[in-house]
């Protein structure tokens, strides 16, 4: 259960895999700490809010004891039971958006990595291989797709977690610097409010 929980959690929010920083690095920001807070918010919303709502709904529905149902089918039937008429549509539309955004997000991550390793001219070859892999993956069994995803996620997480330990000092230094900036901004805001009230 722990292995499946960690695997699905990582697949859901990508925490610790080193993929989200690829998108965060492209953001325009005045300090890396500010972008880190935004990135953490995404993980919180996905894991704590969306996954908790899904989990609580599944427990309340009580259909998880039916061995014939699992995954999306179980979630769809449970939501349809809890919200008759619209529950199934909510799950279906949610899955479409999540799947589509995941395909686009991983295409971007892979493209940036490929560009870094092999140069900008190699991107067209990556796009061709990626598109073909989506077509092939759509025809594979769900169990095999999950196994492949878990293996590749693990292969990404191992070097990234080692790098996180090695960069812990940098993270602490950047966090302290950002806290000083936030404290200064708070003092300036309070000063401006006091000036406004005094006038």
VOLO-901837 format. One record per atom (N, C-alpha, C): residue number from 1; chain; atom name; y, x negated, z negated. Coordinates in nm, 3 decimals. Example, Ala and Ser with C-alpha at 12.3 -4.5 7.8 and 13.67 -1.06 7.14 Angstrom:
BEGIN
REC num cadena atomo       v       u       w
REC   1      A     N  -0.569  -1.319  -0.780
REC   1      A    CA  -0.450  -1.230  -0.780
REC   1      A     C  -0.330  -1.320  -0.780
REC   2      A     N  -0.225  -1.285  -0.708
REC   2      A    CA  -0.106  -1.367  -0.714
REC   2      A     C   0.003  -1.290  -0.787
***
This chain:
BEGIN
REC num cadena atomo       v       u       w
REC   1      A     N  -0.120  -0.082   0.000
REC   1      A    CA   0.000   0.000   0.000
REC   1      A     C   0.126  -0.086   0.000
REC   2      A     N   0.123  -0.197  -0.077
REC   2      A    CA   0.239  -0.286  -0.081
REC   2      A     C   0.264  -0.346   0.056
REC   3      A     N   0.155  -0.389   0.123
REC   3      A    CA   0.170  -0.450   0.257
REC   3      A     C   0.230  -0.351   0.355
REC   4      A     N   0.178  -0.227   0.354
REC   4      A    CA   0.231  -0.126   0.446
REC   4      A     C   0.376  -0.090   0.411
REC   5      A     N   0.405  -0.083   0.281
REC   5      A    CA   0.542  -0.052   0.239
REC   5      A     C   0.640  -0.157   0.284
REC   6      A     N   0.605  -0.285   0.263
REC   6      A    CA   0.692  -0.395   0.305
REC   6      A     C   0.705  -0.397   0.457
REC   7      A     N   0.592  -0.381   0.527
REC   7      A    CA   0.594  -0.386   0.674
REC   7      A     C   0.681  -0.275   0.732
REC   8      A     N   0.667  -0.153   0.680
REC   8      A    CA   0.746  -0.041   0.732
REC   8      A     C   0.892  -0.053   0.690
REC   9      A     N   0.916  -0.105   0.570
REC   9      A    CA   1.053  -0.126   0.525
REC   9      A     C   1.126  -0.226   0.611
REC  10      A     N   1.057  -0.338   0.642
REC  10      A    CA   1.115  -0.440   0.729
REC  10      A     C   1.139  -0.384   0.868
REC  11      A     N   1.044  -0.307   0.918
REC  11      A    CA   1.059  -0.248   1.051
REC  11      A     C   1.176  -0.150   1.052
REC  12      A     N   1.198  -0.083   0.941
REC  12      A    CA   1.304   0.017   0.932
REC  12      A     C   1.443  -0.045   0.926
REC  13      A     N   1.461  -0.145   0.838
REC  13      A    CA   1.598  -0.196   0.817
REC  13      A     C   1.619  -0.342   0.857
REC  14      A     N   1.514  -0.411   0.897
REC  14      A    CA   1.520  -0.550   0.945
REC  14      A     C   1.570  -0.648   0.839
REC  15      A     N   1.574  -0.609   0.712
REC  15      A    CA   1.622  -0.699   0.608
REC  15      A     C   1.533  -0.821   0.596
REC  16      A     N   1.593  -0.939   0.597
REC  16      A    CA   1.520  -1.064   0.582
REC  16      A     C   1.463  -1.121   0.710
REC  17      A     N   1.480  -1.050   0.822
REC  17      A    CA   1.422  -1.098   0.948
REC  17      A     C   1.518  -1.186   1.028
REC  18      A     N   1.646  -1.179   0.999
REC  18      A    CA   1.743  -1.262   1.070
REC  18      A     C   1.788  -1.206   1.202
REC  19      A     N   1.757  -1.080   1.230
REC  19      A    CA   1.799  -1.020   1.357
REC  19      A     C   1.937  -0.957   1.348
REC  20      A     N   1.966  -0.889   1.238
REC  20      A    CA   2.096  -0.823   1.223
REC  20      A     C   2.214  -0.919   1.229
REC  21      A     N   2.201  -1.044   1.178
REC  21      A    CA   2.314  -1.137   1.190
REC  21      A     C   2.355  -1.167   1.335
REC  22      A     N   2.265  -1.145   1.430
REC  22      A    CA   2.300  -1.167   1.570
REC  22      A     C   2.411  -1.071   1.611
REC  23      A     N   2.396  -0.944   1.570
REC  23      A    CA   2.500  -0.845   1.598
REC  23      A     C   2.623  -0.869   1.511
REC  24      A     N   2.602  -0.906   1.384
REC  24      A    CA   2.714  -0.929   1.292
REC  24      A     C   2.800  -1.047   1.338
REC  25      A     N   2.736  -1.147   1.400
REC  25      A    CA   2.810  -1.264   1.446
REC  25      A     C   2.906  -1.230   1.559
REC  26      A     N   2.878  -1.121   1.632
REC  26      A    CA   2.965  -1.081   1.743
REC  26      A     C   3.086  -0.999   1.695
REC  27      A     N   3.089  -0.962   1.568
REC  27      A    CA   3.198  -0.879   1.515
REC  27      A     C   3.323  -0.962   1.492
REC  28      A     N   3.438  -0.899   1.509
REC  28      A    CA   3.567  -0.963   1.481
REC  28      A     C   3.602  -0.935   1.335
REC  29      A     N   3.609  -1.039   1.255
REC  29      A    CA   3.638  -1.021   1.112
REC  29      A     C   3.715  -1.141   1.060
REC  30      A     N   3.791  -1.122   0.953
REC  30      A    CA   3.870  -1.231   0.897
REC  30      A     C   3.791  -1.317   0.799
REC  31      A     N   3.675  -1.266   0.754
REC  31      A    CA   3.594  -1.342   0.658
REC  31      A     C   3.448  -1.298   0.670
REC  32      A     N   3.353  -1.393   0.666
REC  32      A    CA   3.212  -1.355   0.676
REC  32      A     C   3.166  -1.262   0.563
REC  33      A     N   3.230  -1.272   0.446
REC  33      A    CA   3.193  -1.185   0.334
REC  33      A     C   3.219  -1.038   0.363
REC  34      A     N   3.327  -1.010   0.437
REC  34      A    CA   3.359  -0.872   0.472
REC  34      A     C   3.252  -0.814   0.564
REC  35      A     N   3.208  -0.894   0.661
REC  35      A    CA   3.104  -0.849   0.753
REC  35      A     C   2.971  -0.835   0.680
REC  36      A     N   2.947  -0.920   0.581
REC  36      A    CA   2.823  -0.910   0.501
REC  36      A     C   2.817  -0.777   0.427
REC  37      A     N   2.930  -0.732   0.374
REC  37      A    CA   2.933  -0.603   0.304
REC  37      A     C   2.901  -0.489   0.400
REC  38      A     N   2.954  -0.497   0.520
REC  38      A    CA   2.927  -0.394   0.621
REC  38      A     C   2.778  -0.395   0.657
REC  39      A     N   2.721  -0.513   0.674
REC  39      A    CA   2.578  -0.523   0.708
REC  39      A     C   2.491  -0.468   0.596
REC  40      A     N   2.528  -0.496   0.472
REC  40      A    CA   2.451  -0.443   0.358
REC  40      A     C   2.459  -0.292   0.350
REC  41      A     N   2.573  -0.236   0.390
REC  41      A    CA   2.588  -0.091   0.390
REC  41      A     C   2.488  -0.026   0.484
REC  42      A     N   2.467  -0.088   0.601
REC  42      A    CA   2.370  -0.035   0.697
REC  42      A     C   2.230  -0.030   0.639
REC  43      A     N   2.191  -0.137   0.571
REC  43      A    CA   2.058  -0.140   0.508
REC  43      A     C   2.047  -0.034   0.399
REC  44      A     N   2.153  -0.017   0.321
REC  44      A    CA   2.153   0.084   0.215
REC  44      A     C   2.136   0.225   0.273
REC  45      A     N   2.215   0.257   0.376
REC  45      A    CA   2.209   0.390   0.435
REC  45      A     C   2.072   0.418   0.494
REC  46      A     N   2.017   0.318   0.563
REC  46      A    CA   1.887   0.338   0.627
REC  46      A     C   1.775   0.353   0.525
REC  47      A     N   1.769   0.261   0.431
REC  47      A    CA   1.655   0.258   0.338
REC  47      A     C   1.670   0.358   0.224
REC  48      A     N   1.782   0.353   0.155
REC  48      A    CA   1.798   0.438   0.037
REC  48      A     C   1.823   0.583   0.075
REC  49      A     N   1.908   0.608   0.174
REC  49      A    CA   1.944   0.746   0.207
REC  49      A     C   1.839   0.810   0.299
REC  50      A     N   1.824   0.757   0.421
REC  50      A    CA   1.737   0.822   0.520
REC  50      A     C   1.590   0.820   0.477
REC  51      A     N   1.541   0.702   0.434
REC  51      A    CA   1.400   0.694   0.395
REC  51      A     C   1.370   0.775   0.268
REC  52      A     N   1.465   0.779   0.175
REC  52      A    CA   1.445   0.858   0.053
REC  52      A     C   1.439   1.008   0.085
REC  53      A     N   1.529   1.054   0.172
REC  53      A    CA   1.526   1.195   0.213
REC  53      A     C   1.393   1.229   0.277
REC  54      A     N   1.345   1.142   0.364
REC  54      A    CA   1.217   1.165   0.431
REC  54      A     C   1.103   1.166   0.330
REC  55      A     N   1.099   1.066   0.241
REC  55      A    CA   0.993   1.058   0.142
REC  55      A     C   0.990   1.177   0.046
REC  56      A     N   1.108   1.216  -0.003
REC  56      A    CA   1.115   1.331  -0.095
REC  56      A     C   1.071   1.459  -0.025
REC  57      A     N   1.112   1.474   0.101
REC  57      A    CA   1.071   1.593   0.177
REC  57      A     C   0.920   1.596   0.197
REC  58      A     N   0.859   1.482   0.226
REC  58      A    CA   0.714   1.476   0.245
REC  58      A     C   0.640   1.512   0.117
REC  59      A     N   0.690   1.464   0.003
REC  59      A    CA   0.625   1.495  -0.125
REC  59      A     C   0.642   1.643  -0.158
REC  60      A     N   0.762   1.696  -0.136
REC  60      A    CA   0.788   1.838  -0.164
REC  60      A     C   0.707   1.930  -0.073
REC  61      A     N   0.685   1.888   0.050
REC  61      A    CA   0.609   1.970   0.145
REC  61      A     C   0.463   1.979   0.111
REC  62      A     N   0.408   1.872   0.053
REC  62      A    CA   0.268   1.872   0.011
REC  62      A     C   0.166   1.863   0.122
REC  63      A     N   0.209   1.839   0.246
REC  63      A    CA   0.114   1.834   0.358
REC  63      A     C   0.049   1.696   0.375
REC  64      A     N   0.093   1.598   0.296
REC  64      A    CA   0.039   1.462   0.309
REC  64      A     C  -0.109   1.454   0.273
REC  65      A     N  -0.161   1.554   0.199
REC  65      A    CA  -0.303   1.553   0.163
REC  65      A     C  -0.392   1.592   0.281
REC  66      A     N  -0.332   1.648   0.388
REC  66      A    CA  -0.407   1.684   0.508
REC  66      A     C  -0.436   1.557   0.587
REC  67      A     N  -0.562   1.515   0.591
REC  67      A    CA  -0.599   1.387   0.654
REC  67      A     C  -0.579   1.388   0.806
REC  68      A     N  -0.563   1.505   0.866
REC  68      A    CA  -0.545   1.511   1.011
REC  68      A     C  -0.403   1.473   1.053
REC  69      A     N  -0.308   1.479   0.960
REC  69      A    CA  -0.168   1.452   0.992
REC  69      A     C  -0.124   1.317   0.937
REC  70      A     N  -0.043   1.246   1.015
REC  70      A    CA   0.015   1.120   0.969
REC  70      A     C   0.137   1.089   1.055
REC  71      A     N   0.220   0.998   1.006
REC  71      A    CA   0.334   0.950   1.083
REC  71      A     C   0.432   1.058   1.122
REC  72      A     N   0.472   1.054   1.249
REC  72      A    CA   0.573   1.148   1.300
REC  72      A     C   0.524   1.292   1.297
REC  73      A     N   0.394   1.312   1.323
REC  73      A    CA   0.340   1.449   1.323
REC  73      A     C   0.350   1.511   1.184
REC  74      A     N   0.317   1.434   1.080
REC  74      A    CA   0.329   1.481   0.942
REC  74      A     C   0.474   1.511   0.906
REC  75      A     N   0.563   1.419   0.943
REC  75      A    CA   0.705   1.437   0.912
REC  75      A     C   0.761   1.560   0.982
REC  76      A     N   0.726   1.578   1.110
REC  76      A    CA   0.776   1.692   1.187
REC  76      A     C   0.729   1.824   1.126
REC  77      A     N   0.599   1.832   1.094
REC  77      A    CA   0.544   1.955   1.038
REC  77      A     C   0.603   1.986   0.901
REC  78      A     N   0.623   1.881   0.819
REC  78      A    CA   0.680   1.901   0.686
REC  78      A     C   0.825   1.950   0.695
REC  79      A     N   0.905   1.886   0.780
REC  79      A    CA   1.044   1.929   0.795
REC  79      A     C   1.051   2.070   0.850
REC  80      A     N   0.958   2.104   0.940
REC  80      A    CA   0.957   2.239   0.997
REC  80      A     C   0.920   2.342   0.890
REC  81      A     N   0.834   2.301   0.796
REC  81      A    CA   0.797   2.390   0.686
REC  81      A     C   0.914   2.408   0.590
REC  82      A     N   0.986   2.299   0.561
REC  82      A    CA   1.096   2.304   0.465
REC  82      A     C   1.222   2.368   0.525
REC  83      A     N   1.242   2.347   0.655
REC  83      A    CA   1.357   2.406   0.727
REC  83      A     C   1.306   2.479   0.850
REC  84      A     N   1.250   2.599   0.831
REC  84      A    CA   1.186   2.670   0.943
REC  84      A     C   1.280   2.688   1.062
REC  85      A     N   1.226   2.657   1.179
REC  85      A    CA   1.302   2.676   1.302
REC  85      A     C   1.385   2.557   1.345
REC  86      A     N   1.438   2.479   1.248
REC  86      A    CA   1.524   2.366   1.285
REC  86      A     C   1.469   2.231   1.239
REC  87      A     N   1.380   2.232   1.140
REC  87      A    CA   1.328   2.107   1.084
REC  87      A     C   1.261   2.018   1.187
REC  88      A     N   1.176   2.078   1.269
REC  88      A    CA   1.108   2.002   1.374
REC  88      A     C   1.204   1.941   1.474
REC  89      A     N   1.308   2.018   1.507
REC  89      A    CA   1.409   1.968   1.601
REC  89      A     C   1.489   1.853   1.541
REC  90      A     N   1.518   1.860   1.411
REC  90      A    CA   1.591   1.752   1.344
REC  90      A     C   1.513   1.622   1.354
REC  91      A     N   1.383   1.627   1.325
REC  91      A    CA   1.299   1.508   1.332
REC  91      A     C   1.288   1.457   1.475
REC  92      A     N   1.265   1.548   1.570
REC  92      A    CA   1.250   1.508   1.711
REC  92      A     C   1.376   1.439   1.762
REC  93      A     N   1.491   1.499   1.738
REC  93      A    CA   1.617   1.440   1.783
REC  93      A     C   1.644   1.307   1.712
REC  94      A     N   1.613   1.302   1.581
REC  94      A    CA   1.629   1.178   1.505
REC  94      A     C   1.542   1.066   1.562
REC  95      A     N   1.416   1.097   1.593
REC  95      A    CA   1.325   0.996   1.649
REC  95      A     C   1.376   0.947   1.783
REC  96      A     N   1.425   1.037   1.867
REC  96      A    CA   1.477   0.998   1.999
REC  96      A     C   1.593   0.899   1.982
REC  97      A     N   1.689   0.933   1.893
REC  97      A    CA   1.804   0.845   1.872
REC  97      A     C   1.764   0.712   1.809
REC  98      A     N   1.676   0.717   1.709
REC  98      A    CA   1.632   0.593   1.644
REC  98      A     C   1.556   0.504   1.742
REC  99      A     N   1.466   0.564   1.820
REC  99      A    CA   1.387   0.485   1.915
REC  99      A     C   1.477   0.423   2.022
REC 100      A     N   1.570   0.503   2.076
REC 100      A    CA   1.658   0.454   2.181
REC 100      A     C   1.749   0.342   2.130
REC 101      A     N   1.806   0.362   2.011
REC 101      A    CA   1.894   0.257   1.956
REC 101      A     C   1.815   0.132   1.920
REC 102      A     N   1.690   0.147   1.878
REC 102      A    CA   1.605   0.031   1.848
REC 102      A     C   1.575  -0.049   1.974
REC 103      A     N   1.541   0.021   2.083
REC 103      A    CA   1.513  -0.047   2.210
REC 103      A     C   1.636  -0.124   2.257
REC 104      A     N   1.754  -0.061   2.250
REC 104      A    CA   1.878  -0.128   2.292
REC 104      A     C   1.913  -0.244   2.200
REC 105      A     N   1.898  -0.223   2.068
REC 105      A    CA   1.931  -0.327   1.972
REC 105      A     C   1.845  -0.451   1.990
REC 106      A     N   1.714  -0.432   2.001
REC 106      A    CA   1.625  -0.547   2.019
REC 106      A     C   1.644  -0.612   2.154
REC 107      A     N   1.682  -0.536   2.255
REC 107      A    CA   1.713  -0.596   2.385
REC 107      A     C   1.831  -0.692   2.371
REC 108      A     N   1.932  -0.650   2.297
REC 108      A    CA   2.050  -0.735   2.275
REC 108      A     C   2.014  -0.859   2.194
REC 109      A     N   1.938  -0.840   2.084
REC 109      A    CA   1.899  -0.954   2.001
REC 109      A     C   1.821  -1.057   2.082
REC 110      A     N   1.722  -1.009   2.154
REC 110      A    CA   1.639  -1.100   2.234
REC 110      A     C   1.719  -1.170   2.342
REC 111      A     N   1.810  -1.096   2.403
REC 111      A    CA   1.892  -1.153   2.510
REC 111      A     C   1.978  -1.268   2.458
REC 112      A     N   2.040  -1.249   2.341
REC 112      A    CA   2.123  -1.353   2.283
REC 112      A     C   2.041  -1.477   2.244
REC 113      A     N   1.921  -1.455   2.192
REC 113      A    CA   1.833  -1.568   2.158
REC 113      A     C   1.788  -1.642   2.283
REC 114      A     N   1.752  -1.566   2.386
REC 114      A    CA   1.709  -1.625   2.512
REC 114      A     C   1.823  -1.706   2.575
REC 115      A     N   1.945  -1.649   2.570
REC 115      A    CA   2.062  -1.719   2.625
REC 115      A     C   2.086  -1.850   2.550
REC 116      A     N   2.071  -1.847   2.417
REC 116      A    CA   2.092  -1.967   2.336
REC 116      A     C   1.989  -2.075   2.371
REC 117      A     N   1.864  -2.035   2.392
REC 117      A    CA   1.757  -2.132   2.418
REC 117      A     C   1.755  -2.184   2.562
REC 118      A     N   1.779  -2.094   2.658
REC 118      A    CA   1.757  -2.130   2.798
REC 118      A     C   1.881  -2.120   2.888
REC 119      A     N   1.994  -2.077   2.833
REC 119      A    CA   2.115  -2.068   2.913
REC 119      A     C   2.137  -1.928   2.969
REC 120      A     N   2.261  -1.904   3.012
REC 120      A    CA   2.300  -1.770   3.053
REC 120      A     C   2.230  -1.724   3.181
REC 121      A     N   2.189  -1.818   3.266
REC 121      A    CA   2.123  -1.781   3.392
REC 121      A     C   1.983  -1.724   3.371
REC 122      A     N   1.927  -1.748   3.255
REC 122      A    CA   1.790  -1.702   3.227
REC 122      A     C   1.785  -1.556   3.182
REC 123      A     N   1.901  -1.495   3.156
REC 123      A    CA   1.904  -1.360   3.100
REC 123      A     C   1.834  -1.259   3.190
REC 124      A     N   1.851  -1.271   3.321
REC 124      A    CA   1.789  -1.175   3.414
REC 124      A     C   1.637  -1.174   3.399
REC 125      A     N   1.578  -1.291   3.375
REC 125      A    CA   1.433  -1.299   3.358
REC 125      A     C   1.391  -1.234   3.226
REC 126      A     N   1.473  -1.253   3.124
REC 126      A    CA   1.444  -1.187   2.996
REC 126      A     C   1.448  -1.035   3.013
REC 127      A     N   1.550  -0.985   3.082
REC 127      A    CA   1.565  -0.840   3.101
REC 127      A     C   1.445  -0.781   3.177
REC 128      A     N   1.397  -0.854   3.277
REC 128      A    CA   1.281  -0.807   3.353
REC 128      A     C   1.158  -0.801   3.263
REC 129      A     N   1.133  -0.910   3.187
REC 129      A    CA   1.016  -0.914   3.097
REC 129      A     C   1.027  -0.808   2.988
REC 130      A     N   1.147  -0.789   2.934
REC 130      A    CA   1.166  -0.691   2.828
REC 130      A     C   1.139  -0.550   2.879
REC 131      A     N   1.191  -0.518   2.996
REC 131      A    CA   1.170  -0.385   3.054
REC 131      A     C   1.022  -0.361   3.080
REC 132      A     N   0.953  -0.461   3.131
REC 132      A    CA   0.808  -0.447   3.155
REC 132      A     C   0.732  -0.429   3.024
REC 133      A     N   0.775  -0.500   2.919
REC 133      A    CA   0.705  -0.487   2.790
REC 133      A     C   0.724  -0.347   2.731
REC 134      A     N   0.840  -0.285   2.755
REC 134      A    CA   0.862  -0.148   2.709
REC 134      A     C   0.766  -0.053   2.779
REC 135      A     N   0.750  -0.072   2.911
REC 135      A    CA   0.659   0.013   2.989
REC 135      A     C   0.515  -0.006   2.942
REC 136      A     N   0.474  -0.132   2.922
REC 136      A    CA   0.337  -0.161   2.877
REC 136      A     C   0.315  -0.104   2.736
REC 137      A     N   0.413  -0.124   2.647
REC 137      A    CA   0.401  -0.075   2.509
REC 137      A     C   0.389   0.076   2.500
REC 138      A     N   0.456   0.146   2.592
REC 138      A    CA   0.449   0.293   2.591
REC 138      A     C   0.309   0.344   2.621
REC 139      A     N   0.228   0.264   2.690
REC 139      A    CA   0.093   0.305   2.725
REC 139      A     C  -0.014   0.257   2.629
REC 140      A     N   0.024   0.177   2.528
REC 140      A    CA  -0.073   0.123   2.433
REC 140      A     C  -0.097   0.222   2.319
REC 141      A     N  -0.206   0.201   2.247
REC 141      A    CA  -0.235   0.288   2.132
REC 141      A     C  -0.136   0.258   2.020
REC 142      A     N  -0.103   0.359   1.941
REC 142      A    CA  -0.003   0.346   1.836
REC 142      A     C  -0.044   0.241   1.732
REC 143      A     N  -0.172   0.239   1.696
REC 143      A    CA  -0.220   0.142   1.597
REC 143      A     C  -0.199  -0.001   1.643
REC 144      A     N  -0.227  -0.028   1.772
REC 144      A    CA  -0.210  -0.163   1.826
REC 144      A     C  -0.062  -0.201   1.831
REC 145      A     N   0.024  -0.106   1.866
REC 145      A    CA   0.168  -0.133   1.870
REC 145      A     C   0.219  -0.169   1.730
REC 146      A     N   0.175  -0.094   1.626
REC 146      A    CA   0.216  -0.124   1.489
REC 146      A     C   0.167  -0.263   1.447
REC 147      A     N   0.044  -0.297   1.483
REC 147      A    CA  -0.011  -0.428   1.446
REC 147      A     C   0.068  -0.540   1.511
REC 148      A     N   0.099  -0.527   1.640
REC 148      A    CA   0.178  -0.628   1.711
REC 148      A     C   0.317  -0.640   1.649
REC 149      A     N   0.380  -0.524   1.619
REC 149      A    CA   0.513  -0.526   1.557
REC 149      A     C   0.510  -0.597   1.422
REC 150      A     N   0.406  -0.569   1.340
REC 150      A    CA   0.395  -0.633   1.209
REC 150      A     C   0.379  -0.784   1.221
REC 151      A     N   0.296  -0.829   1.317
REC 151      A    CA   0.274  -0.973   1.337
REC 151      A     C   0.403  -1.041   1.378
REC 152      A     N   0.473  -0.985   1.476
REC 152      A    CA   0.597  -1.048   1.523
REC 152      A     C   0.708  -1.041   1.418
REC 153      A     N   0.713  -0.933   1.342
REC 153      A    CA   0.811  -0.926   1.233
REC 153      A     C   0.784  -1.034   1.129
REC 154      A     N   0.657  -1.056   1.097
REC 154      A    CA   0.621  -1.162   1.003
REC 154      A     C   0.657  -1.299   1.056
REC 155      A     N   0.633  -1.322   1.186
REC 155      A    CA   0.667  -1.451   1.247
REC 155      A     C   0.818  -1.475   1.247
REC 156      A     N   0.896  -1.368   1.252
REC 156      A    CA   1.042  -1.382   1.245
REC 156      A     C   1.087  -1.403   1.100
REC 157      A     N   1.024  -1.333   1.008
REC 157      A    CA   1.069  -1.336   0.868
REC 157      A     C   1.043  -1.470   0.802
REC 158      A     N   0.931  -1.534   0.831
REC 158      A    CA   0.894  -1.658   0.761
REC 158      A     C   1.001  -1.767   0.779
REC 159      A     N   1.037  -1.807   0.903
REC 159      A    CA   1.141  -1.911   0.914
REC 159      A     C   1.277  -1.866   0.864
REC 160      A     N   1.307  -1.736   0.877
REC 160      A    CA   1.437  -1.688   0.831
REC 160      A     C   1.447  -1.693   0.679
REC 161      A     N   1.341  -1.656   0.609
REC 161      A    CA   1.343  -1.661   0.462
REC 161      A     C   1.355  -1.804   0.412
REC 162      A     N   1.291  -1.898   0.482
REC 162      A    CA   1.305  -2.041   0.447
REC 162      A     C   1.451  -2.084   0.465
REC 163      A     N   1.512  -2.040   0.577
REC 163      A    CA   1.653  -2.074   0.603
REC 163      A     C   1.745  -2.011   0.499
REC 164      A     N   1.714  -1.889   0.454
REC 164      A    CA   1.796  -1.824   0.351
REC 164      A     C   1.796  -1.903   0.222
REC 165      A     N   1.679  -1.956   0.184
REC 165      A    CA   1.671  -2.039   0.063
REC 165      A     C   1.753  -2.167   0.082
REC 166      A     N   1.743  -2.228   0.200
REC 166      A    CA   1.817  -2.351   0.228
REC 166      A     C   1.968  -2.328   0.230
REC 167      A     N   2.010  -2.209   0.271
REC 167      A    CA   2.153  -2.178   0.282
REC 167      A     C   2.209  -2.104   0.160
REC 168      A     N   2.132  -2.097   0.054
REC 168      A    CA   2.175  -2.023  -0.066
REC 168      A     C   2.308  -2.076  -0.119
REC 169      A     N   2.327  -2.207  -0.118
REC 169      A    CA   2.452  -2.266  -0.166
REC 169      A     C   2.573  -2.221  -0.084
REC 170      A     N   2.555  -2.213   0.048
REC 170      A    CA   2.663  -2.169   0.137
REC 170      A     C   2.697  -2.023   0.107
REC 171      A     N   2.593  -1.942   0.087
REC 171      A    CA   2.615  -1.800   0.058
REC 171      A     C   2.693  -1.783  -0.072
REC 172      A     N   2.658  -1.858  -0.175
REC 172      A    CA   2.728  -1.851  -0.303
REC 172      A     C   2.874  -1.893  -0.287
REC 173      A     N   2.898  -2.002  -0.213
REC 173      A    CA   3.035  -2.050  -0.192
REC 173      A     C   3.119  -1.949  -0.115
REC 174      A     N   3.062  -1.891  -0.009
REC 174      A    CA   3.134  -1.791   0.070
REC 174      A     C   3.162  -1.664  -0.011
REC 175      A     N   3.066  -1.627  -0.097
REC 175      A    CA   3.085  -1.508  -0.181
REC 175      A     C   3.196  -1.530  -0.281
REC 176      A     N   3.200  -1.647  -0.344
REC 176      A    CA   3.308  -1.677  -0.440
REC 176      A     C   3.444  -1.677  -0.371
REC 177      A     N   3.450  -1.735  -0.251
REC 177      A    CA   3.575  -1.738  -0.175
REC 177      A     C   3.620  -1.597  -0.139
REC 178      A     N   3.525  -1.514  -0.098
REC 178      A    CA   3.559  -1.376  -0.060
REC 178      A     C   3.604  -1.296  -0.182
REC 179      A     N   3.542  -1.319  -0.297
REC 179      A    CA   3.584  -1.251  -0.420
REC 179      A     C   3.728  -1.287  -0.457
REC 180      A     N   3.766  -1.414  -0.434
REC 180      A    CA   3.905  -1.455  -0.459
REC 180      A     C   4.001  -1.381  -0.366
REC 181      A     N   3.961  -1.367  -0.239
REC 181      A    CA   4.045  -1.296  -0.141
REC 181      A     C   4.060  -1.149  -0.182
REC 182      A     N   3.949  -1.087  -0.223
REC 182      A    CA   3.954  -0.947  -0.266
REC 182      A     C   4.045  -0.930  -0.389
REC 183      A     N   4.035  -1.023  -0.483
REC 183      A    CA   4.119  -1.016  -0.604
REC 183      A     C   4.266  -1.030  -0.566
REC 184      A     N   4.296  -1.120  -0.472
REC 184      A    CA   4.434  -1.138  -0.426
REC 184      A     C   4.485  -1.012  -0.356
REC 185      A     N   4.401  -0.953  -0.270
REC 185      A    CA   4.440  -0.829  -0.202
REC 185      A     C   4.465  -0.716  -0.302
REC 186      A     N   4.382  -0.711  -0.406
REC 186      A    CA   4.399  -0.607  -0.509
REC 186      A     C   4.530  -0.626  -0.584
REC 187      A     N   4.564  -0.752  -0.618
REC 187      A    CA   4.690  -0.780  -0.687
REC 187      A     C   4.810  -0.742  -0.600
REC 188      A     N   4.803  -0.776  -0.471
REC 188      A    CA   4.913  -0.745  -0.379
REC 188      A     C   4.930  -0.594  -0.363
REC 189      A     N   4.818  -0.523  -0.355
REC 189      A    CA   4.824  -0.376  -0.342
REC 189      A     C   4.887  -0.315  -0.468
REC 190      A     N   4.846  -0.364  -0.586
REC 190      A    CA   4.902  -0.313  -0.711
REC 190      A     C   5.051  -0.343  -0.720
REC 191      A     N   5.090  -0.463  -0.674
REC 191      A    CA   5.231  -0.502  -0.675
REC 191      A     C   5.312  -0.411  -0.583
REC 192      A     N   5.259  -0.380  -0.466
REC 192      A    CA   5.328  -0.291  -0.372
REC 192      A     C   5.342  -0.150  -0.428
REC 193      A     N   5.239  -0.103  -0.497
REC 193      A    CA   5.243   0.030  -0.558
REC 193      A     C   5.349   0.034  -0.668
REC 194      A     N   5.354  -0.073  -0.750
REC 194      A    CA   5.453  -0.080  -0.857
REC 194      A     C   5.595  -0.082  -0.801
REC 195      A     N   5.616  -0.156  -0.691
REC 195      A    CA   5.748  -0.163  -0.628
REC 195      A     C   5.788  -0.025  -0.574
REC 196      A     N   5.690   0.043  -0.513
REC 196      A    CA   5.716   0.178  -0.456
REC 196      A     C   5.754   0.275  -0.566
REC 197      A     N   5.685   0.269  -0.679
REC 197      A    CA   5.712   0.361  -0.790
REC 197      A     C   5.849   0.331  -0.855
REC 198      A     N   5.883   0.202  -0.863
REC 198      A    CA   6.008   0.164  -0.926
REC 198      A     C   6.130   0.204  -0.844
REC 199      A     N   6.113   0.209  -0.710
REC 199      A    CA   6.224   0.250  -0.624
REC 199      A     C   6.231   0.401  -0.615
***
